[in-house]
């Protein structure tokens, strides 16, 4: 009897070992530099930040990323954290534990983003920072625009608008992006490079200067209303993106100042372009998202296939906190005023039907939007 029991136990142990081996085999995928274990389908994981701060995260980037991955025949799992750091972490944990071969993120802030990237690194999963750099030892690769140049173009656009209006010594307010977003820091670096010279030479007067937590447009409107209350003589606003510009314009409309006070933006959103058409916004920055998404997808596809991206195709950018250099695929932004709105439509970035609603139809015709 004892021999029979031992034999049964041995058979049971062998069966258990066999099941475990099958599970590991099904969930193991060879990535660059090693393997990761999980139980899911091999794919690229993409985590986007929210759908509130900018139109792009809810519509543009998902569309172009999906198109690029489908063209490459590589499966992608794309999810949006909806501005929730805990949800961002949960999505990442689920992706990492279920066996994604590459992880691409747009962080909500560097702290929570770094925690996710460290987990991926521990599982030897290659990582990509998309659009926003995660500071202090972030991803293996970074794909974005030259964000200092974005800020530079915003300032130059604002200066041109003030010159056209022939404003003498204008008070300039700065409504900056989220203090936890390195991009916002770079934008500000770019526009302050230009504006500080004007302040120093007493050509412009520096007005209120404040950041908006989490790029929250509602909060941005509240902050700007306070700014205007403190300095009713504000004559120009450097708003860091189109969402914040829209919040500023709402406040200016209450005071009958819209169209009189030049406002900048960024992202060439439908709202931003409509504000250009009406003259309420003087400039936006057009960051062609399809090439950015394509560049990031190309990189992810190579990593998915276990290939090493050609270093000659990449630049390097210095992480200001760690001092380390990150492999960087850099893209070039463009400044758009009202005469350039038709370019954005012609290139398919924004649909005419979305832009030229009945309220804007005459303006679209006026500016040659077909």
Secondary structure, DSSP 8 states (H G I E B T S, - for coil): -HHHHHHHHHHHHHHHHHHHHHHHHHH-EEETTEEE--SS---EEEEE--SSS-HIIIIIHHHHHHHHHHHHT--EEEEE-TT-HHHHHHHHHHHHHTT-SEEEE--SSHHHHHHHHHHHHHTT-EEEEESS--SSS--SEEEEE-HHHHHHHHHHHHHHHHHHHT-SS-EEEEEE--TT-HHHHHHHHHHHHHHHHHHHTTSSEEEEEEE-GGG-HHHHHHHHHHHHHH-TTEEEEEESSHHHHHHHHHHHHHTT-TTTSEEB--S--HHHHHHHHHTS--BEEE--HHHHHHHHHHHHHHHHTT----GGG-EEEE-TTT--EEEEEEE--EEE-GGGHHHHHHTTSS-HHHHS-GGGHHHHHHTT--
